[in-house]
Amino acid sequence: MLKYILMILGGVIFIAGYYFMQQNEGRGKTMMFYSLFTYAGLTLVILSGARVLDPFFEGLGKNGEMIQLAVEVACFVIGAELLLKPAFEDQKEIGTKKNITPRGSGDSFSAKANKKESTKKTKKNNNQIKRSYSTGNKKYRKK
């Protein structure tokens, strides 16, 4: 009875963790936490499920234990590949982006250059307006 309860509890933990992991996709450490939570639920389901299926694996004879172990390992590896790898690679990318250069990446450089150009244009226009006020040009004056 306990193995069935643990299997259901693991399924609930897995579903809740996966839901929150999808909600926080791309948010670094939060996504990592929920992916670990999801993997813990999957682990509980796999281990409890293996205990529930013990009679089936015992019916396979001598190789039943080895087959059971192979199935468990395969489930753990596939689960880690699907749940943990994306979250930890995402966190790794976030960490490397910060450490590439202290001034940012190439995209931010071009954005800064564009900002400087627009600032120069604005200053130039402001200077023209100021000059027109000082010279008495009525065309640029505001009423």
C-alpha positions in Angstrom: 0.0 0.0 0.0 2.8 2.4 0.9 4.5 1.9 -2.6 1.2 3.0 -4.3 0.9 6.1 -2.1 4.5 7.0 -2.7 4.0 6.5 -6.5 0.9 8.8 -6.4 2.8 11.4 -4.3 5.7 11.3 -6.7 3.3 11.8 -9.6 1.8 14.9 -7.9 5.3 16.3 -7.1 6.4 15.7 -10.7 3.3 17.4 -12.2 3.5 20.4 -9.9 7.2 20.8 -10.4 6.9 20.5 -14.2 4.1 23.1 -14.2 6.1 25.6 -12.2 9.2 24.8 -14.3 7.3 25.7 -17.5 5.9 28.9 -15.8 9.4 30.0 -14.9 11.2 29.0 -18.1 14.3 31.0 -18.7 14.5 32.5 -15.3 17.8 30.9 -14.2 17.9 29.7 -10.6 14.1 29.6 -10.2 13.9 27.3 -13.2 16.7 25.2 -11.8 15.0 24.8 -8.5 11.7 23.6 -10.1 13.5 21.3 -12.5 15.2 19.6 -9.5 11.8 19.4 -7.8 10.4 17.8 -10.9 13.2 15.3 -11.1 12.7 14.4 -7.4 9.1 13.6 -8.2 10.1 11.6 -11.2 12.6 9.7 -9.0 9.9 8.8 -6.5 7.6 7.6 -9.3 10.4 5.5 -10.9 11.5 3.9 -7.6 8.0 3.2 -6.4 6.9 2.0 -9.8 9.8 -0.5 -9.8 8.6 -1.8 -6.4 5.1 -2.1 -7.7 6.4 -4.1 -10.7 8.6 -6.4 -8.7 6.3 -9.4 -9.3 6.6 -8.9 -13.1 10.4 -8.6 -13.0 10.7 -11.7 -10.7 8.7 -13.6 -13.3 11.4 -13.0 -15.8 13.8 -15.3 -14.0 17.5 -14.7 -13.3 17.8 -11.7 -15.5 14.8 -10.0 -13.9 16.8 -7.9 -11.5 19.2 -6.8 -14.2 16.4 -5.8 -16.5 14.7 -3.9 -13.7 18.0 -2.0 -13.0 18.4 -1.3 -16.7 14.9 0.1 -16.9 15.4 2.3 -13.8 18.7 3.7 -15.1 17.3 4.4 -18.5 14.4 6.3 -16.9 16.7 8.3 -14.7 19.0 9.2 -17.7 16.1 10.1 -20.0 14.5 12.2 -17.2 17.7 14.0 -16.5 18.2 14.7 -20.2 14.7 16.1 -20.6 14.3 17.9 -17.2 17.6 18.9 -15.8 19.8 19.5 -18.9 17.8 22.4 -20.3 17.5 24.2 -17.0 21.2 23.9 -16.1 22.3 24.8 -19.6 20.1 27.8 -19.5 21.8 28.8 -16.2 25.2 28.1 -17.7 24.4 30.4 -20.6 23.3 33.2 -18.2 26.6 32.8 -16.3 28.7 32.9 -19.4 27.0 35.9 -20.9 27.8 37.9 -17.8 31.5 36.8 -17.9 32.2 37.4 -21.6 33.2 41.0 -21.1 32.6 43.4 -18.3 31.1 45.9 -20.8 28.6 43.6 -22.4 28.3 41.8 -25.7 28.5 43.1 -29.2 24.8 43.8 -29.4 24.8 46.1 -26.5 27.8 47.9 -28.1 25.8 48.7 -31.2 22.9 49.8 -29.1 25.2 52.2 -27.2 26.5 53.6 -30.4 23.0 54.2 -31.7 22.1 55.9 -28.5 25.2 58.2 -28.7 24.2 59.2 -32.3 20.7 60.0 -31.3 22.0 62.1 -28.3 24.3 64.0 -30.7 21.4 64.8 -33.0 19.2 66.0 -30.2 22.0 68.2 -28.8 22.5 69.6 -32.3 18.8 70.5 -32.7 18.7 72.0 -29.2 21.7 74.2 -30.1 20.0 75.4 -33.3 16.9 76.4 -31.4 19.0 78.2 -28.7 20.9 80.1 -31.5 17.6 81.1 -33.1 16.3 82.6 -29.9 19.5 84.5 -29.3 19.6 85.9 -32.9 15.9 86.8 -32.8 14.7 84.4 -35.5 10.9 84.4 -35.0 10.5 81.2 -37.1 11.8 79.0 -34.2 10.3 80.9 -31.3 7.4 79.4 -29.4 4.5 81.6 -28.6 
